Amino acid sequence: MTIKSKTLSFQSAELLNLLNKDGLVCFPIDIAYKLLHTSSKDSVKKLLSDMAKRGLLMRVKEGLYYVIPYDQDAETFMPDWHLLVPHLVGDASYYISYYSAMQIHSLITQPALKEQIVVNKQIKPTTLKIKGIPFQFIYHNEKHFFGSKKTWINSFNKIECSDLEKTFIDALFKPHYAGGITEITKALHKSKDKIDYKKILKYSEQFDSLAVTKRLGYLLELLEIDNPIIEKLQKSKTNSYFLLEPQHPKEGKMISRWNIQENIDKQSILSPIYT
């Protein structure tokens, strides 16, 4: 799209002033209809389209717009991904989790290439691309939807994000959404003195997934992290074995203490931490 000059017509200036007065930077088209209630819907649609062409607004998706700061280049401007999330989920409850939450909690060294949002309702499509950035909506049922809080993402803004302990529970449920077991293990080691172990045990019991419980216990023991919950995790009985890394082939040593099939070499998990 070719961006025209950022000139302001009377009506576009009026809309920007009204949005600013209400503290709105991201808004659905219905808000524009209400603010410009003396204009027809067709004329408001044309105005928004023209403002997008002039680099005053960014069209996030159909019917949703973001005000581009006047001093920003409209071609390259992209809002903070986290701040877009509440506007993308409709009436679903949500929280940021998996690798995106690991980034918010400063647990990773490689930047996230997508935004991962846990929702309590199915959202279609499950992935929405905005300026090339995938926003992935991951459905959790009622039992698995908990453990989030408002979390600072910068000096001015908070966003709903899984807390530290729930970030690990979610990650161990679907490791491929969190960079894989090696990345999760690095994060666990980095957080060993910050984790509330009673809380993570409670979350594990509430989540009610033996795969999560067994992976958590195995990794805490592998990392030799001193904690008060290891025996309680170990006592969860099952006859089934769970893959340590679900995306890898079903091969490797069976660890009976944790009912884990060690299908990824221990040294490949530990070497990034200790080298």
SERO-4910 file (N, C-alpha, C, O; in steps of 0.05 Angstrom, whole numbers):
BEGIN
 pado doro    nc1    nc2    nc3   cac1   cac2   cac3    cc1    cc2    cc3    oc1    oc2    oc3
  Met    A     17    -24      0      0      0      0     18     25      0     36     27     16
  Thr    A     12     43    -18     27     68    -19     15     88      2     -9     93      2
  Ile    A     32     98     19     24    117     39     24    145     28     45    154     18
  Lys    A      1    159     29      0    186     21     10    204     43     19    195     64
  Ser    A     11    230     38     19    249     58      2    248     83    -22    244     81
  Lys    A     14    252    107     -1    252    132    -15    278    137    -12    291    157
  Thr    A    -31    286    117    -47    311    121    -73    304    134    -84    283    131
  Leu    A    -82    323    151   -107    320    166   -130    335    154   -128    360    151
  Ser    A   -151    321    146   -175    335    139   -190    343    164   -182    335    186
  Phe    A   -210    360    161   -225    369    185   -237    344    199   -236    343    224
  Gln    A   -248    325    184   -262    303    196   -242    283    209   -247    272    231
  Ser    A   -219    279    196   -199    261    208   -187    273    233   -182    259    253
  Ala    A   -183    300    234   -174    313    258   -195    311    280   -188    307    303
  Glu    A   -220    314    273   -241    311    292   -242    283    305   -244    281    329
  Leu    A   -239    263    288   -240    235    298   -216    231    317   -219    219    338
  Leu    A   -192    239    308   -168    235    325   -170    249    352   -162    239    372
  Asn    A   -182    273    351   -186    288    376   -205    273    395   -201    272    419
  Leu    A   -227    263    383   -247    248    399   -235    223    411   -240    215    434
  Leu    A   -219    209    395   -206    184    404   -186    191    427   -185    176    447
  Asn    A   -171    212    423   -152    220    443   -166    228    469   -156    222    491
  Lys    A   -188    241    467   -203    250    490   -213    226    507   -213    227    531
  Asp    A   -220    204    492   -229    180    506   -206    160    512   -211    138    523
  Gly    A   -182    168    506   -158    151    512   -157    126    495   -148    105    504
  Leu    A   -167    128    470   -168    104    453   -146    105    432   -145    125    417
  Val    A   -130     85    431   -110     83    409   -117     60    390   -109     60    367
  Cys    A   -131     40    401   -140     18    384   -171     16    387   -181     16    409
  Phe    A   -184     16    365   -214     18    366   -227      3    343   -217      1    321
  Pro    A   -251     -9    349   -266    -21    328   -282      0    312   -286     22    322
  Ile    A   -291     -8    289   -305     11    272   -331     22    285   -339     44    280
  Asp    A   -343      5    302   -368     14    316   -363     39    333   -380     56    336
  Ile    A   -339     41    345   -332     65    360   -331     89    343   -340    111    350
  Ala    A   -320     86    319   -318    108    300   -347    117    292   -352    141    289
  Tyr    A   -364     97    288   -392    104    281   -405    121    303   -419    141    298
  Lys    A   -400    114    328   -412    128    351   -400    156    354   -415    175    359
  Leu    A   -373    158    351   -361    184    354   -368    204    332   -371    228    337
  Leu    A   -372    193    308   -380    209    285   -410    203    278   -416    198    255
  His    A   -426    205    298   -454    196    295   -471    213    275   -492    204    266
  Thr    A   -461    237    269   -476    253    249   -469    245    221   -482    255    202
  Ser    A   -449    228    217   -441    219    190   -453    191    185   -458    176    203
  Ser    A   -457    185    160   -467    159    152   -445    138    156   -421    145    156
  Lys    A   -453    113    158   -433     92    162   -415     90    137   -391     85    140
  Asp    A   -426     94    114   -410     92     89   -388    114     89   -365    109     82
  Ser    A   -395    138     98   -376    160     98   -354    155    119   -331    162    115
  Val    A   -362    143    142   -342    136    163   -323    115    152   -298    117    157
  Lys    A   -333     95    138   -316     74    127   -296     86    107   -273     79    107
  Lys    A   -306    104     91   -288    118     71   -267    134     85   -244    135     77
  Leu    A   -275    148    107   -256    164    122   -234    146    134   -211    153    132
  Leu    A   -242    124    146   -222    106    158   -203     95    137   -179     93    142
  Ser    A   -214     88    115   -198     77     93   -178     98     84   -154     92     79
  Asp    A   -187    123     81   -169    145     72   -148    151     94   -125    156     87
  Met    A   -156    150    119   -137    155    141   -115    133    142    -92    138    148
  Ala    A   -123    108    135   -104     86    134    -84     91    111    -60     86    114
  Lys    A    -95    100     88    -78    105     65    -58    128     70    -36    129     59
  Arg    A    -67    147     87    -50    170     93    -31    165    117    -16    183    125
  Gly    A    -32    141    128    -13    134    149    -21    145    176     -4    146    194
  Leu    A    -46    152    179    -56    162    205    -67    139    222    -66    140    246
  Leu    A    -77    118    209    -87     94    222    -74     69    211    -67     68    187
  Met    A    -71     49    227    -63     23    218    -88      4    220   -101      3    240
  Arg    A    -93     -9    198   -115    -28    197   -104    -54    209    -89    -68    196
  Val    A   -112    -61    233   -103    -85    247   -114   -110    235   -100   -129    228
  Lys    A   -140   -109    231   -155   -130    217   -182   -117    209   -186    -94    214
  Glu    A   -199   -132    196   -224   -121    187   -240   -109    210   -246   -123    230
  Gly    A   -246    -83    208   -262    -70    228   -247    -61    253   -260    -53    272
  Leu    A   -220    -63    253   -205    -56    277   -181    -39    268   -166    -46    250
  Tyr    A   -178    -16    282   -157      4    274   -140     12    298   -149     11    321
  Tyr    A   -116     21    291    -97     31    312    -86     58    303    -79     61    280
  Val    A    -86     77    321    -77    104    315    -46    104    314    -33     97    333
  Ile    A    -35    111    291     -6    112    288      4    139    298     -5    160    289
  Pro    A     23    140    317     34    165    326     44    182    302     55    171    283
  Tyr    A     38    207    303     43    225    280     72    224    271     78    228    247
  Asp    A     91    220    289    119    221    282    130    194    273    154    191    268
  Gln    A    112    173    272    121    147    264    117    142    234     98    152    222
  Asp    A    135    126    223    132    117    195    111     96    193    113     74    204
  Ala    A     90    102    179     67     83    177     74     57    164     62     36    170
  Glu    A     94     57    147    102     32    133    114     12    152    110    -12    150
  Thr    A    129     22    172    144      4    190    132      3    218    140    -14    234
  Phe    A    113     20    224    101     21    251     87     -5    258     71    -15    242
  Met    A     92    -15    282     78    -38    293     75    -33    323     95    -29    337
  Pro    A     50    -33    334     47    -29    363     60    -52    378     66    -73    367
  Asp    A     64    -48    404     72    -69    422     52    -92    419     28    -89    422
  Trp    A     62   -116    412     45   -139    407     26   -144    430      2   -149    426
  His    A     37   -143    454     21   -149    478     -3   -131    480    -25   -140    489
  Leu    A      0   -106    473    -22    -87    476    -44    -90    456    -66    -80    459
  Leu    A    -39   -105    434    -59   -111    415    -78   -133    424   -101   -135    416
  Val    A    -67   -151    441    -81   -175    448   -110   -171    458   -128   -184    448
  Pro    A   -115   -153    477   -143   -150    487   -163   -142    466   -187   -147    469
  His    A   -153   -130    444   -171   -122    422   -176   -144    402   -192   -140    383
  Leu    A   -162   -166    405   -164   -188    385   -180   -212    393   -187   -229    377
  Val    A   -187   -213    419   -199   -237    430   -230   -236    432   -243   -255    441
  Gly    A   -242   -213    424   -271   -211    426   -280   -213    455   -269   -199    472
  Asp    A   -300   -230    460   -311   -232    487   -299   -255    503   -308   -263    524
  Ala    A   -277   -267    492   -263   -289    506   -246   -278    528   -235   -256    526
  Ser    A   -243   -293    550   -223   -287    570   -196   -297    559   -196   -316    543
  Tyr    A   -175   -285    568   -149   -291    556   -126   -286    576   -130   -273    596
  Tyr    A   -103   -297    570    -78   -289    582    -56   -297    564    -58   -317    549
  Ile    A    -34   -282    564    -10   -289    548      5   -311    563      8   -310    587
  Ser    A     13   -331    548     27   -354    560     48   -365    541     56   -353    521
  Tyr    A     58   -389    549     78   -404    534    103   -387    529    112   -373    547
  Tyr    A    114   -387    505    140   -374    500    137   -343    503    156   -330    512
  Ser    A    113   -332    496    109   -304    500    110   -296    529    122   -275    536
  Ala    A     99   -312    547    101   -307    575    129   -310    586    138   -295    603
  Met    A    143   -330    575    171   -333    582    187   -308    576    206   -301    591
  Gln    A    181   -296    554    194   -271    546    187   -248    566    205   -234    575
  Ile    A    162   -246    573    153   -226    592    167   -230    619    174   -210    633
  His    A    171   -255    627    184   -261    653    215   -261    650    229   -269    669
  Ser    A    225   -252    627    254   -250    622    268   -277    626    289   -279    639
  Leu    A    256   -298    615    268   -325    618    281   -336    593    293   -358    593
  Ile    A    281   -321    571    292   -331    546    313   -311    535    313   -288    543
  Thr    A    330   -322    518    350   -305    506    344   -299    477    353   -279    466
  Gln    A    328   -316    464    320   -312    436    292   -298    436    274   -307    450
  Pro    A    289   -277    420    263   -263    420    241   -281    409    245   -297    391
  Ala    A    217   -276    419    193   -291    409    187   -281    381    189   -257    376
  Leu    A    179   -299    364    172   -292    336    142   -292    332    132   -286    310
  Lys    A    127   -298    353     98   -297    351     87   -290    379    101   -292    399
  Glu    A     62   -283    379     48   -277    405     29   -300    410     12   -307    394
  Gln    A     31   -312    434     15   -335    441     -4   -328    463      4   -319    485
  Ile    A    -30   -332    457    -51   -323    475    -69   -347    482    -80   -360    465
  Val    A    -71   -353    508    -90   -374    517   -117   -361    520   -120   -340    532
  Val    A   -137   -375    509   -165   -365    510   -183   -386    520   -177   -410    518
  Asn    A   -206   -378    531   -225   -397    543   -248   -404    523   -267   -418    530
  Lys    A   -245   -393    499   -264   -399    477   -249   -404    452   -227   -393    448
  Gln    A   -259   -421    435   -246   -426    409   -248   -400    392   -269   -388    389
  Ile    A   -225   -392    381   -224   -369    364   -214   -378    336   -194   -392    334
  Lys    A   -229   -371    316   -222   -378    288   -216   -353    272   -231   -333    275
  Pro    A   -195   -352    256   -175   -373    254   -158   -374    279   -157   -354    294
  Thr    A   -144   -396    284   -129   -399    308   -103   -382    307    -91   -377    327
  Thr    A    -95   -374    283    -72   -356    280    -80   -333    262    -91   -337    240
  Leu    A    -74   -309    271    -80   -285    256    -53   -270    252    -38   -266    271
  Lys    A    -47   -263    227    -22   -249    221    -27   -219    219    -45   -211    204
  Ile    A    -12   -204    233    -13   -175    232     14   -164    225     33   -167    241
  Lys    A     17   -153    202     42   -143    191     64   -165    193     87   -160    200
  Gly    A     56   -190    186     74   -212    186     79   -225    213     93   -246    214
  Ile    A     68   -214    234     71   -226    261     47   -244    267     25   -235    267
  Pro    A     52   -270    273     30   -288    279     20   -284    308     36   -283    327
  Phe    A     -6   -282    311    -18   -281    337    -33   -308    339    -53   -313    325
  Gln    A    -24   -325    357    -35   -353    360    -54   -355    384    -46   -348    406
  Phe    A    -78   -364    379    -98   -367    400   -100   -397    408   -107   -413    391
  Ile    A    -93   -402    433    -91   -430    442   -113   -435    463   -114   -423    484
  Tyr    A   -131   -452    456   -155   -458    473   -147   -475    497   -134   -496    494
  His    A   -155   -466    521   -154   -482    545   -182   -486    556   -197   -467    557
  Asn    A   -188   -510    564   -214   -514    577   -215   -502    605   -195   -492    614
  Glu    A   -238   -503    617   -241   -490    643   -221   -500    664   -212   -484    680
  Lys    A   -215   -525    664   -197   -537    684   -169   -525    681   -154   -522    701
  His    A   -161   -519    656   -134   -511    651   -131   -480    649   -109   -470    645
  Phe    A   -154   -466    651   -153   -437    648   -152   -423    675   -173   -418    687
  Phe    A   -128   -418    684   -125   -404    710    -95   -396    712    -79   -402    695
  Gly    A    -89   -382    734    -61   -375    740    -49   -351    726    -26   -351    719
  Ser    A    -66   -331    720    -56   -307    707    -59   -283    725    -74   -283    744
  Lys    A    -45   -262    718    -47   -237    733    -38   -214    715    -24   -218    696
  Lys    A    -46   -189    722    -36   -166    708     -6   -163    713      2   -161    736
  Thr    A      9   -161    692     38   -161    693     49   -138    678     41   -132    655
  Trp    A     69   -124    690     81   -102    676     96   -111    651    112   -131    653
  Ile    A     92    -98    629    108   -104    605    127    -81    598    145    -85    582
  Asn    A    122    -58    609    140    -35    607    134    -16    630    120    -24    649
  Ser    A    144      8    628    140     27    651    112     37    654    106     50    674
  Phe    A     95     32    633     69     45    633     46     26    631     23     33    638
  Asn    A     51      1    622     28    -17    615     31    -44    628     53    -55    631
  Lys    A      7    -54    637      5    -82    646    -12    -98    627    -29    -86    613
  Ile    A     -8   -124    626    -24   -141    609    -29   -167    624    -13   -175    641
  Glu    A    -51   -180    618    -58   -206    631    -39   -227    621    -38   -233    597
  Cys    A    -24   -239    639     -3   -258    632     -2   -280    653     -8   -276    676
  Ser    A      4   -305    645      8   -326    664     29   -319    684     50   -308    677
  Asp    A     25   -325    710     46   -319    729     69   -339    725     66   -357    709
  Leu    A     90   -335    739    114   -351    735    108   -381    736    117   -396    719
  Glu    A     94   -389    757     89   -418    761     71   -429    740     75   -451    731
  Lys    A     50   -414    732     32   -425    712     45   -425    684     38   -441    667
  Thr    A     64   -407    680     79   -407    655     93   -434    651     93   -445    629
  Phe    A    104   -444    673    118   -470    671     98   -493    668    103   -512    653
  Ile    A     75   -492    682     55   -513    679     45   -514    650     44   -536    639
  Asp    A     38   -492    639     29   -491    611     51   -501    592     46   -517    574
  Ala    A     76   -492    597     98   -499    579    103   -530    580    109   -542    559
  Leu    A    100   -542    603    105   -571    606     81   -587    594     84   -611    589
  Phe    A     58   -574    591     35   -587    579     39   -589    549     34   -610    537
  Lys    A     49   -568    536     54   -567    508     82   -555    503     84   -532    495
  Pro    A    103   -571    507    130   -560    506    137   -546    479    153   -528    478
  His    A    125   -556    457    131   -545    431    122   -516    428    132   -501    411
  Tyr    A    103   -508    445     94   -480    445    113   -462    461    110   -437    460
  Ala    A    132   -474    475    149   -459    493    179   -463    486    196   -460    503
  Gly    A    184   -470    461    211   -473    452    224   -500    456    247   -504    449
  Gly    A    208   -519    467    218   -546    472    229   -550    500    233   -530    515
  Ile    A    234   -575    507    242   -581    534    269   -569    542    272   -560    565
  Thr    A    287   -566    523    313   -554    529    310   -525    538    322   -516    557
  Glu    A    293   -510    523    288   -482    530    274   -480    556    279   -462    572
  Ile    A    255   -497    561    240   -497    587    259   -503    610    256   -491    631
  Thr    A    277   -522    606    296   -529    627    314   -506    634    320   -501    657
  Lys    A    324   -492    613    340   -468    618    325   -447    635    336   -436    653
  Ala    A    300   -443    628    283   -424    642    278   -433    671    278   -416    689
  Leu    A    274   -459    674    269   -469    701    294   -465    719    292   -457    742
  His    A    317   -470    708    342   -466    722    346   -437    729    355   -430    752
  Lys    A    339   -419    711    342   -391    715    323   -381    737    329   -361    751
  Ser    A    301   -394    740    280   -385    759    280   -400    785    263   -396    802
  Lys    A    300   -417    789    298   -436    812    295   -422    839    284   -433    857
  Asp    A    306   -398    841    304   -384    867    280   -365    868    275   -353    889
  Lys    A    265   -363    847    241   -346    846    215   -362    848    194   -351    855
  Ile    A    216   -387    840    191   -403    839    180   -408    867    195   -414    886
  Asp    A    154   -405    869    139   -412    894    132   -442    890    113   -448    876
  Tyr    A    147   -459    903    144   -488    898    117   -499    908    106   -517    896
  Lys    A    107   -488    930     80   -496    939     59   -488    919     40   -503    915
  Lys    A     62   -465    907     43   -456    887     45   -474    861     24   -481    850
  Ile    A     69   -480    853     71   -496    828     61   -524    833     50   -537    814
  Leu    A     64   -535    857     52   -561    864     21   -559    863      8   -576    852
  Lys    A     10   -538    875    -19   -534    875    -29   -532    846    -49   -544    839
  Tyr    A    -15   -517    830    -23   -514    801    -21   -540    787    -39   -547    771
  Ser    A     -1   -556    793      2   -582    780    -22   -600    787    -32   -614    770
  Glu    A    -30   -599    812    -53   -615    821    -79   -605    808    -96   -621    800
  Gln    A    -81   -579    807   -105   -567    795   -107   -572    765   -129   -577    754
  Phe    A    -84   -571    752    -84   -576    723    -90   -604    716   -102   -610    695
  Asp    A    -82   -623    734    -90   -651    732    -81   -664    707    -97   -677    692
  Ser    A    -55   -661    701    -43   -675    678    -18   -689    688      1   -677    696
  Leu    A    -19   -716    687      4   -731    696     29   -726    679     51   -727    690
  Ala    A     25   -720    654     48   -713    637     62   -688    648     87   -688    649
  Val    A     47   -668    656     59   -644    667     73   -650    693     96   -642    698
  Thr    A     59   -665    711     70   -671    737     97   -687    734    116   -681    748
  Lys    A     97   -706    717    121   -723    714    144   -708    700    167   -711    708
  Arg    A    138   -691    681    159   -675    668    171   -655    688    195   -651    689
  Leu    A    153   -643    704    163   -624    724    181   -637    745    203   -627    750
  Gly    A    172   -660    755    189   -674    775    215   -683    763    236   -680    776
  Tyr    A    214   -694    739    239   -703    726    259   -680    723    282   -684    728
  Leu    A    249   -657    713    268   -635    708    279   -622    734    302   -615    735
  Leu    A    262   -620    755    272   -610    781    294   -628    791    314   -619    802
  Glu    A    290   -654    788    311   -673    797    335   -672    780    358   -673    790
  Leu    A    331   -670    754    354   -669    735    371   -645    741    396   -646    740
  Leu    A    359   -622    748    373   -598    753    383   -596    782    397   -577    790
  Glu    A    377   -617    798    385   -618    826    376   -593    841    391   -581    857
  Ile    A    352   -584    836    341   -560    849    329   -569    876    311   -586    877
  Asp    A    339   -556    897    329   -562    924    300   -551    926    296   -528    922
  Asn    A    281   -569    932    253   -560    934    238   -579    952    247   -602    956
  Pro    A    216   -571    963    201   -587    983    179   -604    970    163   -617    985
  Ile    A    177   -606    944    154   -619    932    161   -644    915    143   -657    905
  Ile    A    186   -651    913    194   -672    895    181   -698    901    172   -712    882
  Glu    A    178   -706    926    166   -731    933    136   -732    928    125   -752    920
  Lys    A    123   -709    932     95   -707    926     90   -710    896     70   -722    888
  Leu    A    107   -698    880    105   -701    851    109   -730    843     96   -740    825
  Gln    A    128   -743    856    135   -770    849    113   -790    855    110   -811    843
  Lys    A     97   -784    876     77   -803    885     52   -805    867     36   -823    870
  Ser    A     50   -787    848     28   -789    829     32   -814    812     50   -816    796
  Lys    A     14   -834    816     18   -860    804      5   -862    776    -17   -852    771
  Thr    A     19   -876    758      8   -882    732     23   -906    720     46   -910    727
  Asn    A     10   -921    703     23   -943    689     33   -934    662     48   -948    648
  Ser    A     26   -910    654     34   -899    628     61   -885    630     69   -875    651
  Tyr    A     75   -885    607    100   -869    604     95   -846    586     80   -848    566
  Phe    A    107   -823    593    104   -798    578    130   -790    565    151   -792    577
  Leu    A    128   -782    540    152   -772    526    162   -746    539    146   -728    545
  Leu    A    187   -745    544    198   -720    555    195   -697    536    187   -675    543
  Glu    A    201   -703    510    197   -683    489    177   -694    469    184   -710    452
  Pro    A    152   -686    471    130   -698    455    134   -696    425    123   -712    411
  Gln    A    149   -677    416    153   -674    387    174   -692    376    178   -693    351
  His    A    189   -705    393    211   -723    384    201   -752    382    180   -759    394
  Pro    A    216   -769    368    207   -797    365    205   -812    392    218   -805    411
  Lys    A    188   -833    391    185   -850    415    208   -869    418    206   -892    409
  Glu    A    230   -860    430    253   -876    433    268   -866    458    262   -845    469
  Gly    A    288   -882    467    303   -873    490    296   -889    515    278   -905    516
  Lys    A    312   -883    536    311   -898    561    285   -892    576    275   -869    577
  Met    A    273   -913    589    250   -910    606    259   -904    634    273   -920    646
  Ile    A    250   -882    645    257   -874    673    233   -881    690    213   -865    691
  Ser    A    234   -903    704    211   -913    719    203   -895    742    179   -893    749
  Arg    A    223   -882    755    216   -864    777    197   -842    770    180   -834    786
  Trp    A    198   -833    744    181   -811    735    162   -819    713    147   -803    703
  Asn    A    163   -845    705    146   -854    683    151   -836    658    133   -828    644
  Ile    A    176   -830    654    185   -813    631    202   -829    612    220   -843    620
  Gln    A    196   -826    586    214   -837    566    233   -815    558    225   -795    546
  Glu    A    258   -819    564    279   -799    560    286   -799    530    307   -809    522
  Asn    A    269   -786    514    273   -787    485    289   -764    474    289   -757    451
  Ile    A    303   -751    493    323   -730    486    346   -733    505    342   -736    529
  Asp    A    370   -732    495    394   -737    511    396   -716    534    393   -692    530
  Lys    A    402   -726    558    405   -709    581    426   -688    578    423   -665    586
  Gln    A    448   -695    565    470   -676    562    462   -653    543    471   -631    546
  Ser    A    446   -660    523    437   -638    504    418   -619    518    416   -596    510
  Ile    A    405   -628    540    387   -611    555    404   -593    574    399   -569    577
  Leu    A    424   -605    587    440   -591    607    463   -574    596    470   -554    608
  Ser    A    474   -582    573    497   -568    563    493   -538    558    511   -522    564
  Pro    A    469   -529    548    465   -500    545    465   -485    571    470   -460    572
  Ile    A    460   -498    594    459   -485    620    487   -483    632    493   -462    643
  Tyr    A    502   -503    629    528   -504    644    552   -498    626    575   -500    636
  Thr    A    548   -491    601    570   -484    584    569   -455    575    586   -446    560
***
